[in-house]
Amino acid sequence: MKRNSLKTALIASSLLVISGVSQADWSLDNEQSQLNFVSVKKSAVAEIHTFKSVSGTLSDSGQVNVNIDLSSVDTKIPIRDERLLKVLSEAGAFPTAELTGQVDTAAVKALKAGESLTQDISMTLNLHGQTNTVAATVKVTALTNGNLQVATLQPVIINAADFALVAGVNELKKLAGLPSISAAVPVTAEFVFDAK
């Protein structure tokens, strides 16, 4: 009896490990995900910041939707967080940033747990009332239980001018008494999508 139970458990575990990604839809796991960006001031001082609240879905057809709660920005300096929200992103009027795009799920669903593939994807970013296209090279890795990890292989550069943010950057510079703040920001992401 014990031998049969052990055998059944081993078979089930093996199937779980070798099975491909078969789930139809996925939901972004905020606790297991990261969205970071780097700011550069005084031409040479770089600092890493993050957004603590990100949600989203990946559909069976490959449609990706990611929503970023701008009020969750964390720069480790509360007054700077407040200024970013009020002066730069104007989160009162534009509380979220929305990212949409398309992933080749046919290729993704062929992956076994532990396997990866690389895709070049074009995403639409709606930020500060402006919409523009951003390109990203991502690595998609199949995890256990049909879950997926999607990570940028290279930083995605977001330019302030593309999203009507230059005036806000200049105002931040004045408030902080800085000679310069970069208007181009590198962004990196590592998202985990849980199978529904």
PyRosetta script that sets phi, psi and omega in degrees:
from pyrosetta import init, pose_from_sequence

init()
pose = pose_from_sequence("MKRNSLKTALIASSLLVISGVSQADWSLDNEQSQLNFVSVKKSAVAEIHTFKSVSGTLSDSGQVNVNIDLSSVDTKIPIRDERLLKVLSEAGAFPTAELTGQVDTAAVKALKAGESLTQDISMTLNLHGQTNTVAATVKVTALTNGNLQVATLQPVIINAADFALVAGVNELKKLAGLPSISAAVPVTAEFVFDAK")
pose.set_psi(1, -49.0)
pose.set_omega(1, 179.8)
pose.set_phi(2, -63.4)
pose.set_psi(2, -37.9)
pose.set_omega(2, -179.1)
pose.set_phi(3, -64.5)
pose.set_psi(3, -41.7)
pose.set_omega(3, 178.9)
pose.set_phi(4, -65.4)
pose.set_psi(4, -39.6)
pose.set_omega(4, 179.3)
pose.set_phi(5, -64.6)
pose.set_psi(5, -41.2)
pose.set_omega(5, 179.1)
pose.set_phi(6, -65.5)
pose.set_psi(6, -41.0)
pose.set_omega(6, 179.7)
pose.set_phi(7, -62.7)
pose.set_psi(7, -43.5)
pose.set_omega(7, 179.1)
pose.set_phi(8, -62.2)
pose.set_psi(8, -42.2)
pose.set_omega(8, -179.8)
pose.set_phi(9, -64.3)
pose.set_psi(9, -41.3)
pose.set_omega(9, 179.6)
pose.set_phi(10, -65.0)
pose.set_psi(10, -41.1)
pose.set_omega(10, 178.6)
pose.set_phi(11, -63.3)
pose.set_psi(11, -44.4)
pose.set_omega(11, -179.9)
pose.set_phi(12, -62.5)
pose.set_psi(12, -41.8)
pose.set_omega(12, 179.5)
pose.set_phi(13, -64.8)
pose.set_psi(13, -40.9)
pose.set_omega(13, 179.9)
pose.set_phi(14, -63.5)
pose.set_psi(14, -43.2)
pose.set_omega(14, 179.1)
pose.set_phi(15, -62.7)
pose.set_psi(15, -37.5)
pose.set_omega(15, -179.9)
pose.set_phi(16, -64.8)
pose.set_psi(16, -38.5)
pose.set_omega(16, -177.6)
pose.set_phi(17, -74.0)
pose.set_psi(17, -42.0)
pose.set_omega(17, -173.3)
pose.set_phi(18, -90.0)
pose.set_psi(18, -11.6)
pose.set_omega(18, -176.6)
pose.set_phi(19, -67.2)
pose.set_psi(19, 147.1)
pose.set_omega(19, 177.0)
pose.set_phi(20, -76.3)
pose.set_psi(20, 179.2)
pose.set_omega(20, 178.0)
pose.set_phi(21, -80.5)
pose.set_psi(21, 104.0)
pose.set_omega(21, -173.6)
pose.set_phi(22, -108.8)
pose.set_psi(22, -9.8)
pose.set_omega(22, -177.9)
pose.set_phi(23, -66.5)
pose.set_psi(23, 149.1)
pose.set_omega(23, -174.9)
pose.set_phi(24, -85.1)
pose.set_psi(24, -32.3)
pose.set_omega(24, -176.1)
pose.set_phi(25, -139.5)
pose.set_psi(25, 153.4)
pose.set_omega(25, -178.9)
pose.set_phi(26, -133.3)
pose.set_psi(26, 152.2)
pose.set_omega(26, 178.6)
pose.set_phi(27, -123.4)
pose.set_psi(27, 134.6)
pose.set_omega(27, -177.4)
pose.set_phi(28, -66.2)
pose.set_psi(28, 129.8)
pose.set_omega(28, 179.1)
pose.set_phi(29, -94.5)
pose.set_psi(29, 102.8)
pose.set_omega(29, -175.0)
pose.set_phi(30, -61.6)
pose.set_psi(30, -38.2)
pose.set_omega(30, -176.9)
pose.set_phi(31, -65.8)
pose.set_psi(31, -27.8)
pose.set_omega(31, -177.7)
pose.set_phi(32, -100.7)
pose.set_psi(32, 3.4)
pose.set_omega(32, -173.8)
pose.set_phi(33, -111.7)
pose.set_psi(33, 158.8)
pose.set_omega(33, 177.9)
pose.set_phi(34, -137.6)
pose.set_psi(34, 140.9)
pose.set_omega(34, 172.1)
pose.set_phi(35, -135.3)
pose.set_psi(35, 110.1)
pose.set_omega(35, -174.5)
pose.set_phi(36, -120.1)
pose.set_psi(36, 153.0)
pose.set_omega(36, 173.5)
pose.set_phi(37, -142.0)
pose.set_psi(37, 157.4)
pose.set_omega(37, -176.6)
pose.set_phi(38, -117.5)
pose.set_psi(38, 129.5)
pose.set_omega(38, 173.7)
pose.set_phi(39, -107.7)
pose.set_psi(39, 147.8)
pose.set_omega(39, 179.1)
pose.set_phi(40, -125.5)
pose.set_psi(40, 122.7)
pose.set_omega(40, 177.7)
pose.set_phi(41, -121.5)
pose.set_psi(41, 159.1)
pose.set_omega(41, -179.2)
pose.set_phi(42, 53.5)
pose.set_psi(42, 29.8)
pose.set_omega(42, 176.5)
pose.set_phi(43, 69.3)
pose.set_psi(43, -20.4)
pose.set_omega(43, -172.8)
pose.set_phi(44, -138.5)
pose.set_psi(44, -2.7)
pose.set_omega(44, -177.6)
pose.set_phi(45, -100.6)
pose.set_psi(45, 107.7)
pose.set_omega(45, -178.2)
pose.set_phi(46, -103.5)
pose.set_psi(46, 138.6)
pose.set_omega(46, 179.3)
pose.set_phi(47, -134.9)
pose.set_psi(47, 143.0)
pose.set_omega(47, -179.3)
pose.set_phi(48, -98.4)
pose.set_psi(48, 133.0)
pose.set_omega(48, 179.4)
pose.set_phi(49, -127.6)
pose.set_psi(49, 169.4)
pose.set_omega(49, -177.5)
pose.set_phi(50, -145.3)
pose.set_psi(50, 162.6)
pose.set_omega(50, 168.8)
pose.set_phi(51, -110.5)
pose.set_psi(51, 126.7)
pose.set_omega(51, -173.9)
pose.set_phi(52, -87.1)
pose.set_psi(52, -16.1)
pose.set_omega(52, -176.5)
pose.set_phi(53, -127.1)
pose.set_psi(53, 109.0)
pose.set_omega(53, 179.1)
pose.set_phi(54, -133.6)
pose.set_psi(54, 136.3)
pose.set_omega(54, 177.9)
pose.set_phi(55, -131.7)
pose.set_psi(55, 164.5)
pose.set_omega(55, 178.9)
pose.set_phi(56, 169.2)
pose.set_psi(56, 176.3)
pose.set_omega(56, -179.8)
pose.set_phi(57, -141.7)
pose.set_psi(57, 157.3)
pose.set_omega(57, 170.6)
pose.set_phi(58, -130.2)
pose.set_psi(58, 119.9)
pose.set_omega(58, -175.6)
pose.set_phi(59, -89.9)
pose.set_psi(59, 166.3)
pose.set_omega(59, 178.5)
pose.set_phi(60, -59.1)
pose.set_psi(60, -31.1)
pose.set_omega(60, -179.7)
pose.set_phi(61, -80.2)
pose.set_psi(61, -6.3)
pose.set_omega(61, 177.7)
pose.set_phi(62, 99.4)
pose.set_psi(62, 3.8)
pose.set_omega(62, 179.6)
pose.set_phi(63, -73.7)
pose.set_psi(63, 123.2)
pose.set_omega(63, 179.0)
pose.set_phi(64, -105.7)
pose.set_psi(64, 132.0)
pose.set_omega(64, 174.5)
pose.set_phi(65, -132.5)
pose.set_psi(65, 121.9)
pose.set_omega(65, 179.1)
pose.set_phi(66, -127.7)
pose.set_psi(66, 129.6)
pose.set_omega(66, 178.5)
pose.set_phi(67, -114.6)
pose.set_psi(67, 128.7)
pose.set_omega(67, -178.3)
pose.set_phi(68, -109.7)
pose.set_psi(68, 119.7)
pose.set_omega(68, 176.5)
pose.set_phi(69, -78.7)
pose.set_psi(69, 105.2)
pose.set_omega(69, -174.6)
pose.set_phi(70, -64.8)
pose.set_psi(70, -25.2)
pose.set_omega(70, 179.4)
pose.set_phi(71, -71.4)
pose.set_psi(71, -9.3)
pose.set_omega(71, 179.8)
pose.set_phi(72, -90.1)
pose.set_psi(72, 9.2)
pose.set_omega(72, -180.0)
pose.set_phi(73, -59.7)
pose.set_psi(73, 138.8)
pose.set_omega(73, -179.0)
pose.set_phi(74, -134.8)
pose.set_psi(74, 107.4)
pose.set_omega(74, 178.1)
pose.set_phi(75, -106.7)
pose.set_psi(75, 3.3)
pose.set_omega(75, -178.0)
pose.set_phi(76, 75.2)
pose.set_psi(76, 0.8)
pose.set_omega(76, 176.7)
pose.set_phi(77, -129.0)
pose.set_psi(77, 106.1)
pose.set_omega(77, -174.0)
pose.set_phi(78, -53.4)
pose.set_psi(78, -43.0)
pose.set_omega(78, -178.7)
pose.set_phi(79, -65.2)
pose.set_psi(79, -33.3)
pose.set_omega(79, 177.9)
pose.set_phi(80, -70.5)
pose.set_psi(80, -40.1)
pose.set_omega(80, 175.8)
pose.set_phi(81, -57.4)
pose.set_psi(81, -45.5)
pose.set_omega(81, -178.7)
pose.set_phi(82, -62.2)
pose.set_psi(82, -42.9)
pose.set_omega(82, 179.7)
pose.set_phi(83, -66.4)
pose.set_psi(83, -39.9)
pose.set_omega(83, 178.0)
pose.set_phi(84, -60.1)
pose.set_psi(84, -40.6)
pose.set_omega(84, -178.3)
pose.set_phi(85, -71.3)
pose.set_psi(85, -44.2)
pose.set_omega(85, -175.1)
pose.set_phi(86, -82.2)
pose.set_psi(86, -42.3)
pose.set_omega(86, -171.6)
pose.set_phi(87, -93.1)
pose.set_psi(87, -42.3)
pose.set_omega(87, -174.3)
pose.set_phi(88, -90.0)
pose.set_psi(88, -67.0)
pose.set_omega(88, -175.5)
pose.set_phi(89, -80.3)
pose.set_psi(89, -15.5)
pose.set_omega(89, -177.5)
pose.set_phi(90, 48.5)
pose.set_psi(90, 56.6)
pose.set_omega(90, -172.8)
pose.set_phi(91, -62.2)
pose.set_psi(91, -20.0)
pose.set_omega(91, 175.9)
pose.set_phi(92, -62.2)
pose.set_psi(92, -38.4)
pose.set_omega(92, 178.7)
pose.set_phi(93, -92.4)
pose.set_psi(93, -29.8)
pose.set_omega(93, -177.1)
pose.set_phi(94, -130.1)
pose.set_psi(94, 77.7)
pose.set_omega(94, -172.4)
pose.set_phi(95, -70.5)
pose.set_psi(95, -20.8)
pose.set_omega(95, -178.1)
pose.set_phi(96, -132.8)
pose.set_psi(96, 160.3)
pose.set_omega(96, 168.2)
pose.set_phi(97, -114.2)
pose.set_psi(97, 137.6)
pose.set_omega(97, -177.4)
pose.set_phi(98, -118.0)
pose.set_psi(98, 132.2)
pose.set_omega(98, -179.9)
pose.set_phi(99, -119.4)
pose.set_psi(99, 126.2)
pose.set_omega(99, 178.5)
pose.set_phi(100, -130.6)
pose.set_psi(100, 150.2)
pose.set_omega(100, -180.0)
pose.set_phi(101, -172.2)
pose.set_psi(101, -172.1)
pose.set_omega(101, -176.1)
pose.set_phi(102, -132.0)
pose.set_psi(102, 130.7)
pose.set_omega(102, 177.7)
pose.set_phi(103, -116.3)
pose.set_psi(103, 146.1)
pose.set_omega(103, 177.3)
pose.set_phi(104, -78.9)
pose.set_psi(104, 90.7)
pose.set_omega(104, -176.5)
pose.set_phi(105, -74.9)
pose.set_psi(105, -19.8)
pose.set_omega(105, 176.8)
pose.set_phi(106, -61.1)
pose.set_psi(106, -44.0)
pose.set_omega(106, 177.4)
pose.set_phi(107, -69.5)
pose.set_psi(107, -38.3)
pose.set_omega(107, -178.6)
pose.set_phi(108, -64.5)
pose.set_psi(108, -43.0)
pose.set_omega(108, -177.0)
pose.set_phi(109, -70.3)
pose.set_psi(109, -13.3)
pose.set_omega(109, 176.6)
pose.set_phi(110, -82.7)
pose.set_psi(110, -9.9)
pose.set_omega(110, -178.4)
pose.set_phi(111, -73.8)
pose.set_psi(111, 142.3)
pose.set_omega(111, 169.8)
pose.set_phi(112, -95.7)
pose.set_psi(112, 159.9)
pose.set_omega(112, -178.6)
pose.set_phi(113, -54.0)
pose.set_psi(113, 128.0)
pose.set_omega(113, -179.0)
pose.set_phi(114, 97.0)
pose.set_psi(114, -14.7)
pose.set_omega(114, 179.2)
pose.set_phi(115, -88.3)
pose.set_psi(115, 154.3)
pose.set_omega(115, -177.5)
pose.set_phi(116, -134.4)
pose.set_psi(116, 161.4)
pose.set_omega(116, 170.2)
pose.set_phi(117, -145.7)
pose.set_psi(117, 161.8)
pose.set_omega(117, 179.2)
pose.set_phi(118, -114.3)
pose.set_psi(118, 136.0)
pose.set_omega(118, 177.9)
pose.set_phi(119, -133.2)
pose.set_psi(119, 141.8)
pose.set_omega(119, 169.7)
pose.set_phi(120, -95.4)
pose.set_psi(120, 121.6)
pose.set_omega(120, -177.1)
pose.set_phi(121, -126.1)
pose.set_psi(121, 149.5)
pose.set_omega(121, 175.8)
pose.set_phi(122, -105.7)
pose.set_psi(122, 125.5)
pose.set_omega(122, -177.4)
pose.set_phi(123, -117.4)
pose.set_psi(123, 150.2)
pose.set_omega(123, 173.9)
pose.set_phi(124, -104.5)
pose.set_psi(124, 122.9)
pose.set_omega(124, -179.7)
pose.set_phi(125, -110.2)
pose.set_psi(125, 123.0)
pose.set_omega(125, 174.5)
pose.set_phi(126, -104.5)
pose.set_psi(126, 111.1)
pose.set_omega(126, -175.6)
pose.set_phi(127, -141.8)
pose.set_psi(127, 130.0)
pose.set_omega(127, 175.9)
pose.set_phi(128, 58.6)
pose.set_psi(128, 34.9)
pose.set_omega(128, 177.9)
pose.set_phi(129, 78.4)
pose.set_psi(129, 3.7)
pose.set_omega(129, -179.4)
pose.set_phi(130, -116.1)
pose.set_psi(130, 146.6)
pose.set_omega(130, 179.7)
pose.set_phi(131, -122.5)
pose.set_psi(131, 128.0)
pose.set_omega(131, 178.7)
pose.set_phi(132, -144.8)
pose.set_psi(132, 161.6)
pose.set_omega(132, 179.8)
pose.set_phi(133, -93.3)
pose.set_psi(133, 136.2)
pose.set_omega(133, 174.9)
pose.set_phi(134, -126.3)
pose.set_psi(134, 144.0)
pose.set_omega(134, -179.7)
pose.set_phi(135, -105.8)
pose.set_psi(135, 144.1)
pose.set_omega(135, 179.8)
pose.set_phi(136, -144.2)
pose.set_psi(136, 143.9)
pose.set_omega(136, 170.1)
pose.set_phi(137, -104.5)
pose.set_psi(137, 120.3)
pose.set_omega(137, -175.0)
pose.set_phi(138, -121.9)
pose.set_psi(138, 151.6)
pose.set_omega(138, 173.5)
pose.set_phi(139, -107.4)
pose.set_psi(139, 122.5)
pose.set_omega(139, 179.5)
pose.set_phi(140, -105.9)
pose.set_psi(140, 124.3)
pose.set_omega(140, -179.2)
pose.set_phi(141, -120.3)
pose.set_psi(141, 130.9)
pose.set_omega(141, 176.3)
pose.set_phi(142, -79.6)
pose.set_psi(142, 127.3)
pose.set_omega(142, 177.1)
pose.set_phi(143, -102.4)
pose.set_psi(143, -177.8)
pose.set_omega(143, 176.7)
pose.set_phi(144, -72.0)
pose.set_psi(144, 163.0)
pose.set_omega(144, 178.0)
pose.set_phi(145, 62.4)
pose.set_psi(145, 20.3)
pose.set_omega(145, 177.8)
pose.set_phi(146, 80.9)
pose.set_psi(146, 5.1)
pose.set_omega(146, 179.6)
pose.set_phi(147, -76.9)
pose.set_psi(147, 161.1)
pose.set_omega(147, -178.1)
pose.set_phi(148, -130.5)
pose.set_psi(148, 147.0)
pose.set_omega(148, 169.7)
pose.set_phi(149, -116.0)
pose.set_psi(149, 128.2)
pose.set_omega(149, 178.9)
pose.set_phi(150, -121.3)
pose.set_psi(150, 119.9)
pose.set_omega(150, -176.1)
pose.set_phi(151, -133.1)
pose.set_psi(151, 141.4)
pose.set_omega(151, 175.7)
pose.set_phi(152, -71.0)
pose.set_psi(152, 135.6)
pose.set_omega(152, 176.9)
pose.set_phi(153, -85.8)
pose.set_psi(153, -25.0)
pose.set_omega(153, 177.5)
pose.set_phi(154, -135.0)
pose.set_psi(154, 150.2)
pose.set_omega(154, 176.5)
pose.set_phi(155, -60.1)
pose.set_psi(155, 143.7)
pose.set_omega(155, 173.7)
pose.set_phi(156, -96.3)
pose.set_psi(156, 125.6)
pose.set_omega(156, -177.2)
pose.set_phi(157, -90.5)
pose.set_psi(157, 122.3)
pose.set_omega(157, 176.5)
pose.set_phi(158, -105.6)
pose.set_psi(158, 120.5)
pose.set_omega(158, -179.0)
pose.set_phi(159, -96.7)
pose.set_psi(159, 129.4)
pose.set_omega(159, -178.1)
pose.set_phi(160, -56.7)
pose.set_psi(160, -37.3)
pose.set_omega(160, -177.5)
pose.set_phi(161, -63.3)
pose.set_psi(161, -27.7)
pose.set_omega(161, -178.8)
pose.set_phi(162, -73.6)
pose.set_psi(162, -14.9)
pose.set_omega(162, -175.3)
pose.set_phi(163, -129.8)
pose.set_psi(163, 27.8)
pose.set_omega(163, 177.1)
pose.set_phi(164, 53.3)
pose.set_psi(164, 43.0)
pose.set_omega(164, -177.3)
pose.set_phi(165, -111.3)
pose.set_psi(165, 0.0)
pose.set_omega(165, -176.3)
pose.set_phi(166, -63.1)
pose.set_psi(166, -43.1)
pose.set_omega(166, 179.1)
pose.set_phi(167, -60.9)
pose.set_psi(167, -39.2)
pose.set_omega(167, 178.1)
pose.set_phi(168, -65.5)
pose.set_psi(168, -40.4)
pose.set_omega(168, 177.5)
pose.set_phi(169, -62.1)
pose.set_psi(169, -43.4)
pose.set_omega(169, 179.4)
pose.set_phi(170, -64.3)
pose.set_psi(170, -38.1)
pose.set_omega(170, 178.6)
pose.set_phi(171, -67.7)
pose.set_psi(171, -40.1)
pose.set_omega(171, 176.2)
pose.set_phi(172, -60.0)
pose.set_psi(172, -41.2)
pose.set_omega(172, 179.7)
pose.set_phi(173, -59.7)
pose.set_psi(173, -42.7)
pose.set_omega(173, 179.0)
pose.set_phi(174, -65.9)
pose.set_psi(174, -46.9)
pose.set_omega(174, -177.7)
pose.set_phi(175, -61.5)
pose.set_psi(175, -37.5)
pose.set_omega(175, -177.9)
pose.set_phi(176, -88.7)
pose.set_psi(176, -6.2)
pose.set_omega(176, -179.1)
pose.set_phi(177, 64.4)
pose.set_psi(177, 39.5)
pose.set_omega(177, -177.4)
pose.set_phi(178, -104.4)
pose.set_psi(178, 145.4)
pose.set_omega(178, 177.7)
pose.set_phi(179, -71.9)
pose.set_psi(179, -26.5)
pose.set_omega(179, -179.3)
pose.set_phi(180, -159.9)
pose.set_psi(180, 148.1)
pose.set_omega(180, 169.0)
pose.set_phi(181, -136.5)
pose.set_psi(181, 128.4)
pose.set_omega(181, -177.9)
pose.set_phi(182, -62.4)
pose.set_psi(182, 136.4)
pose.set_omega(182, 178.3)
pose.set_phi(183, -93.1)
pose.set_psi(183, 2.7)
pose.set_omega(183, 175.5)
pose.set_phi(184, -119.0)
pose.set_psi(184, 125.5)
pose.set_omega(184, -172.4)
pose.set_phi(185, -121.0)
pose.set_psi(185, 122.4)
pose.set_omega(185, 174.4)
pose.set_phi(186, -76.6)
pose.set_psi(186, 134.5)
pose.set_omega(186, -179.1)
pose.set_phi(187, -123.8)
pose.set_psi(187, 135.6)
pose.set_omega(187, 174.8)
pose.set_phi(188, -125.4)
pose.set_psi(188, 148.6)
pose.set_omega(188, -178.5)
pose.set_phi(189, -137.9)
pose.set_psi(189, 144.7)
pose.set_omega(189, 170.2)
pose.set_phi(190, -138.6)
pose.set_psi(190, 104.1)
pose.set_omega(190, -175.8)
pose.set_phi(191, -109.0)
pose.set_psi(191, 138.8)
pose.set_omega(191, 171.2)
pose.set_phi(192, -109.7)
pose.set_psi(192, 126.6)
pose.set_omega(192, 178.2)
pose.set_phi(193, -108.8)
pose.set_psi(193, 120.6)
pose.set_omega(193, 179.2)
pose.set_phi(194, -87.5)
pose.set_psi(194, 135.8)
pose.set_omega(194, 177.5)
pose.set_phi(195, -66.8)
pose.set_psi(195, 136.0)
pose.set_omega(195, 179.3)
pose.set_phi(196, -82.1)
pose.dump_pdb("model.pdb")
